[in-house]
Amino acid sequence: MNADKKLYNDFNSYLRRTYGGKTKRIPLNSSLGCPNRENGRIGCIYCLNGSSSPSSKGFLSVSEQLKEFIFKYRLSKENTSCNLIAYFQAYTNTYTNSSKLFEMLFPVSSFTEIKAVAIGTRPDCIDPLKLATIKKAVPEKDIWIEYGLQSISSKTLKFIKRGHDVKAFQKAIKLTKQYEIKTGVHVILGFPWEKKKYIIKLARFISECDLDFIKIHLLHVLKNTALEKMYMSKRITLPSFKNYVHMASDLIEHLPKKIVIQRLTGEGSKNNHVAPLWALKKTKVIQAINDELIKRGSFQGKYA
Ligand code: SF4
């Protein structure tokens, strides 16, 4: 892949343009849980431990997690001038009341090297008070809220037991924008019934929502999930490498140029990933998407 020839608005270039130099994410665990995994709800069918990063440490406070990460990270000389992003990734990081949310975020404000705070959450777990609290807790930082949507098909949302609809997402985005907070979306590609027509519709929807970021995930199966049982009993098939490359390329060429693509595929760790096995070769997947765009003479926004 020619690193100088970017066919899409990639995240690393965005970070370099925005903050200069190297930027690293600190994965933080708020241990807030998820409303979709409580009160008899079993959670999204693909969810393993809140889709958390293996490095998440819920038993330490946010302040302790930050100090530990920054201490270890700074031990390496090459990292001394690195910008950092505090990333609340696992579970639903606004699933609490506003005073606890403030307590969780406020420690981030004292770390000058942290330039942005990224908060992953569900669209049905936000309200004006929470948004105002987030702004108040980290007033000097860029704030990004990433909402899990996964699909705009009501059939898919029901199938994956997402527990909210597309309207909840639209409402959350509209509200978040009122607080001048950057917005992002997670989508999953690869459900067998979602074809090219759907992908174009998805790109138009994302464009209409005027989002800042997108994370594109490949539908993949992790151990000990409901999806694993469905996959093992052949109740769902997964896309082939070639199909996924085509789907991701279709989406990219229909997305507006201004949206930053933070992620292009999805995979678990070597210990928990079940299928498809080709997904573990992430660099190869990303390179194949770039090659496909080159082959098509295409790029992000060509048909937006
Ligand atoms: S919303 Fe996230 S944490 Fe909650 S069940 Fe779904 S994937 Fe898991």
Boltz pocket constraint, residues with backbone or C-beta under 6 A from the ligand:
constraints:
  - pocket:
      binder: B
      contacts: [[A, 33], [A, 34], [A, 35], [A, 36], [A, 37], [A, 42], [A, 43], [A, 44], [A, 46], [A, 47], [A, 48], [A, 49], [A, 50], [A, 51], [A, 90], [A, 91], [A, 92], [A, 122], [A, 148], [A, 162]]
      max_distance: 6.0
